[in-house]
């Protein structure tokens, strides 16, 4: 009985954490042509970002995709039209 309660508590905890996170993650199974279903324009601290991947438009995916990999391992789709994302991309291009 204790193991069932522990499994239920852990499941509820994981569901709670996933519902409180306000980012949209990468999903290749729902929309195989694009990497992102939705993109967030919510500001993410650059200190939390490990690296950024940018993918151009293709015939199969009609928009530019910007995916940030956070230091905790989560991948977040960013809105390439958001002003803070544009600034971060410009700084990234200047450094490389």
C-alpha positions as CSV (number, residue, x, y, z in Angstrom):
1,X,0.0,0.0,0.0
2,X,2.8,2.4,0.8
3,X,4.4,2.0,-2.7
4,X,1.1,2.8,-4.3
5,X,0.8,6.0,-2.3
6,X,4.4,6.9,-3.2
7,X,3.8,6.4,-6.9
8,X,0.6,8.5,-6.8
9,X,2.4,11.3,-4.9
10,X,5.4,11.3,-7.3
11,X,3.0,11.3,-10.3
12,X,1.1,14.2,-8.9
13,X,4.3,16.1,-8.2
14,X,5.5,15.6,-11.7
15,X,2.2,16.7,-13.1
16,X,2.2,19.8,-10.9
17,X,5.8,20.7,-12.1
18,X,4.9,20.3,-15.7
19,X,1.7,22.3,-15.4
20,X,3.5,25.2,-13.6
21,X,6.2,25.6,-16.2
22,X,5.2,28.3,-18.6
23,X,7.4,27.3,-21.6
24,X,6.6,25.4,-24.7
25,X,8.9,22.5,-25.2
26,X,10.1,20.9,-28.4
27,X,7.8,18.2,-29.7
28,X,8.8,16.1,-32.8
29,X,5.9,13.7,-32.4
30,X,3.0,16.1,-32.8
31,X,4.2,18.1,-35.7
32,X,7.1,16.2,-37.5
33,X,7.8,18.9,-40.0
34,X,8.5,21.7,-37.5
35,X,10.4,21.3,-34.3
36,X,8.2,23.7,-32.3
37,X,4.4,23.8,-32.0
38,X,4.3,27.1,-30.1
39,X,7.0,29.6,-29.2
40,X,7.2,31.6,-26.0
41,X,8.0,35.3,-25.9
42,X,8.4,35.2,-22.2
43,X,11.9,36.6,-21.2
44,X,14.3,33.9,-20.0
45,X,17.5,35.0,-18.2
46,X,20.6,34.4,-20.4
47,X,22.3,32.9,-17.3
48,X,19.8,30.0,-17.5
49,X,20.5,29.3,-21.2
50,X,23.2,26.8,-22.2
51,X,22.9,27.3,-25.9
52,X,20.6,28.4,-28.7
53,X,19.9,26.6,-32.0
54,X,18.4,28.5,-34.9
55,X,16.6,26.7,-37.8
56,X,15.6,28.5,-41.0
57,X,12.4,28.2,-42.9
58,X,12.0,25.2,-45.0
59,X,9.3,24.0,-47.4
60,X,8.0,21.7,-44.7
61,X,8.2,24.3,-41.9
62,X,7.1,27.8,-42.9
63,X,8.7,29.7,-40.0
64,X,12.1,30.3,-38.4
65,X,12.6,28.3,-35.2
66,X,14.7,29.3,-32.3
67,X,15.3,26.7,-29.6
68,X,17.1,27.5,-26.3
69,X,18.5,24.6,-24.3
70,X,18.5,25.6,-20.7
71,X,21.2,24.5,-18.2
72,X,18.7,22.2,-16.6
73,X,18.3,20.3,-19.9
74,X,14.9,21.6,-20.9
75,X,14.5,22.8,-24.5
76,X,12.3,25.9,-25.0
77,X,11.0,27.2,-28.3
78,X,11.4,31.0,-28.5
79,X,9.5,33.5,-30.5
80,X,12.0,34.8,-33.1
81,X,9.9,38.1,-33.4
82,X,10.2,38.9,-29.7
83,X,12.5,41.9,-29.1
84,X,14.6,40.2,-26.5
85,X,15.1,37.1,-28.7
86,X,16.2,39.4,-31.6
87,X,18.8,41.1,-29.4
88,X,20.1,37.7,-28.1
89,X,20.4,36.5,-31.7
90,X,22.3,39.6,-32.7
91,X,24.7,39.2,-29.8
92,X,25.2,35.6,-30.7
93,X,26.0,36.4,-34.3
94,X,28.4,39.2,-33.2
95,X,30.4,36.7,-31.1
96,X,30.7,34.1,-33.9
